């Protein structure tokens, strides 16, 4: 049995800045760079980035992702966020959910 503390929440976020062509990649890369800089466990997928930690920190990250898109020149941004939250027992980790698929 793994005694490692489970994170209380995880989010999957997909930011879609309203910019033209491959400019989307540049702006989204800035968002991913920020998320990774938080030091939290993250998993970057082709459509969304998953990050786990405490709920309040994750909600701050969601907010900052929107602001990054605007600062990078997008006039608007649409984001899709999935949230798993269990403050008592924690949520399954990224590794628990995906490790068997990456061996």
C-alpha positions in Angstrom: 0.0 0.0 0.0 1.3 3.4 -1.0 1.4 5.8 2.0 2.1 8.9 -0.1 -0.3 11.7 0.5 -2.8 12.1 -2.2 -3.3 15.6 -3.7 -6.7 17.1 -2.7 -7.5 18.2 -6.2 -6.4 17.9 -9.8 -7.4 20.0 -12.8 -7.2 19.6 -16.5 -7.1 22.9 -18.4 -7.3 23.6 -22.1 -6.8 27.3 -23.0 -7.9 28.5 -26.4 -6.6 32.0 -27.0 -8.3 33.9 -29.8 -5.3 34.4 -32.0 -4.5 33.4 -35.6 -2.8 30.3 -36.9 0.3 29.0 -35.2 0.3 32.0 -32.8 -2.0 29.7 -30.8 1.0 27.4 -30.1 3.2 30.3 -28.9 0.6 31.6 -26.5 -0.3 28.1 -25.2 3.4 27.3 -24.7 3.6 30.4 -22.4 0.7 29.0 -20.4 2.3 25.6 -20.2 5.6 27.2 -19.2 3.9 29.0 -16.4 2.1 25.8 -15.1 5.3 23.9 -15.1 7.1 26.7 -13.2 4.7 26.2 -10.3 6.6 23.0 -9.4 3.4 21.0 -9.1 3.1 17.6 -10.7 1.9 18.2 -14.3 1.2 16.2 -17.4 1.1 17.9 -20.8 -1.2 16.2 -23.3 -2.1 17.2 -26.8 -5.4 18.8 -25.8 -5.0 19.8 -22.2 -2.5 20.0 -19.3 -3.3 18.3 -16.0 -1.9 19.5 -12.7 -2.4 18.4 -9.2 -2.2 20.1 -5.8 -4.3 21.9 -3.3 -7.6 23.4 -4.5 -6.9 27.1 -3.9 -3.5 27.0 -5.6 -5.1 25.2 -8.6 -7.8 27.9 -8.9 -5.1 30.6 -8.8 -3.4 28.7 -11.7 -6.6 28.6 -13.7 -7.0 32.4 -13.3 -3.4 33.1 -14.2 -3.6 31.0 -17.4 -6.4 33.3 -18.6 -4.3 36.4 -17.8 -1.2 35.0 -19.6 -3.2 34.6 -22.8 -4.4 38.2 -22.7 -0.9 39.5 -21.8 0.5 37.6 -24.8 -1.8 39.4 -27.1 -5.0 37.4 -27.3 -8.0 39.7 -27.2 -10.0 36.9 -25.5 -9.6 33.3 -24.4 -11.9 30.4 -23.9 -10.8 27.7 -21.4 -12.2 24.4 -20.5 -11.4 23.1 -17.1 -12.1 19.8 -15.4 -11.8 19.6 -11.7 -11.5 16.6 -9.4 -11.7 17.7 -5.7 -11.8 15.6 -2.5 -10.4 17.5 0.5 -10.8 14.5 2.8 -9.4 11.5 0.9 -7.5 13.2 -1.9 -7.8 12.3 -5.6 -6.0 9.8 -7.7 -2.7 11.0 -8.9 -1.7 11.6 -12.6 0.7 8.6 -12.3 -1.9 6.3 -10.8 -4.2 7.1 -13.8 -1.7 7.0 -16.6 1.6 5.2 -15.7 0.4 1.8 -17.1 -0.1 3.5 -20.5 3.4 4.9 -20.6 5.6 1.9 -20.0 
